[in-house]
């Protein structure tokens, strides 16, 4: 069991800040570029994505979660 956090903005043309949206299961899509990412590890799943989504550190302390970069 683990909790992961990724930036919602696609790593394809990050200056455009295109959000990713859930496509199916753990796969998310940047609808502007057509890139897919896998939320299991944040990795690029389908071109034109070549870089993973930006990940953040998640600290679990009891019932509290802290997400930091």
C-alpha positions in Angstrom: 0.0 0.0 0.0 1.3 3.4 -1.0 0.0 6.8 -2.0 1.5 8.6 -4.9 0.9 12.2 -6.1 1.6 13.5 -9.6 1.2 16.9 -11.2 -2.0 17.2 -13.1 -0.3 19.0 -15.9 1.1 17.0 -18.8 4.9 16.8 -19.3 4.3 17.3 -23.0 4.7 21.1 -23.7 4.5 21.9 -19.9 4.4 25.6 -20.6 0.8 25.1 -21.9 -0.3 23.5 -18.6 -2.6 21.0 -20.3 -4.3 18.9 -17.7 -4.4 15.1 -17.8 -7.8 13.3 -17.4 -8.6 9.8 -16.4 -9.0 7.7 -19.5 -9.4 4.1 -18.1 -8.1 2.5 -14.9 -4.7 4.0 -14.1 -4.2 5.6 -17.6 -4.6 9.3 -18.0 -4.6 11.4 -21.2 -3.5 14.8 -22.2 -6.3 15.5 -24.6 -4.5 18.3 -26.4 -1.4 16.3 -27.4 -2.9 12.8 -27.3 -0.2 11.6 -24.9 -1.0 8.9 -22.3 0.5 8.4 -18.9 0.4 5.5 -16.4 -0.5 6.5 -12.8 1.1 3.3 -11.4 4.5 5.0 -11.9 3.7 8.3 -13.7 5.6 7.1 -16.8 4.9 8.0 -20.4 2.6 5.4 -21.9 2.0 6.7 -25.4 3.7 9.2 -27.7 4.2 12.0 -27.9 5.0 11.7 -24.2 8.6 10.9 -23.5 8.9 12.2 -19.9 6.9 11.0 -16.8 4.5 13.2 -15.0 6.1 15.3 -12.3 5.9 13.4 -9.0 5.6 14.8 -5.5 6.6 13.4 -2.1 3.7 12.1 0.1 4.2 11.8 3.8 1.7 9.8 5.8 1.3 10.6 9.5 -1.7 8.8 11.0 -4.8 10.1 9.2 -2.9 13.1 7.7 -1.2 13.3 4.3 1.3 15.9 3.4 2.3 16.4 -0.3 5.5 18.3 -0.9 7.7 19.0 -3.9 
